[in-house]
Amino acid sequence: MMKTPTQDLIYPQQQELLKPIIEKAKSTISTVAKEGGYTYVFDSSPGTPLLYKPD
C-alpha cells in the first residue's frame, strides 16, 4: 500500500501532537513501575514490547 501525499503531510503533524501524550504515558508507567517494584513492564500490543526496565 502506497502512501498518499495527504498522509505524508498528516504524519509529521500527528507525531508532533502525540509526542507530549506519549511522553506523559511513559513517565507515568515508569513511576508506577518503580513504586510497584516491577522489574519489567511489557506492552502486549504490536510495536515496542518493553515499556519499562530499571536503570
C-alpha positions as a printed Julia matrix, in Angstrom:
55×3 Matrix{Float64}:
  0.0    0.0    0.0
  1.47   3.33  -1.05
  1.3    6.49   1.0
 -0.68   9.36  -0.39
  0.61  12.94  -0.38
 -2.01  13.74   2.25
 -0.63  11.02   4.53
  2.85  12.48   4.08
  1.53  15.83   5.3
 -0.52  14.47   8.19
  2.02  12.05   9.69
  4.52  14.68  10.97
  1.69  16.71  12.49
  0.25  13.59  14.09
  3.63  12.71  15.6
  4.09  16.25  16.93
  0.64  16.24  18.57
  1.08  12.77  20.07
  4.58  13.37  21.44
  3.57  15.05  24.74
  0.89  12.42  25.35
  3.32   9.56  24.75
  5.96  11.17  26.98
  3.44  11.62  29.8
  2.31   7.99  29.45
  5.93   6.75  29.54
  6.64   8.85  32.62
  3.55   7.55  34.39
  4.39   3.93  33.51
  7.91   4.42  34.85
  6.66   5.98  38.09
  4.09   3.24  38.72
  6.63   0.52  37.87
  9.2    1.94  40.31
  6.64   2.39  43.09
  5.28  -1.11  42.5
  8.73  -2.7   42.44
  8.28  -4.09  38.95
 11.35  -5.39  37.15
  9.89  -5.03  33.66
  6.66  -3.71  32.12
  5.69  -5.15  28.74
  3.19  -3.88  26.18
  1.15  -6.74  24.71
  0.12  -4.76  21.62
  2.2   -4.79  18.41
  5.1   -2.37  18.37
  7.52  -1.64  21.18
  7.07  -4.52  23.64
  9.24  -3.27  26.54
  7.89  -0.17  28.26
  9.97  -0.14  31.44
 13.26  -1.59  32.62
 15.04  -0.3   35.71
 18.3    1.58  35.14
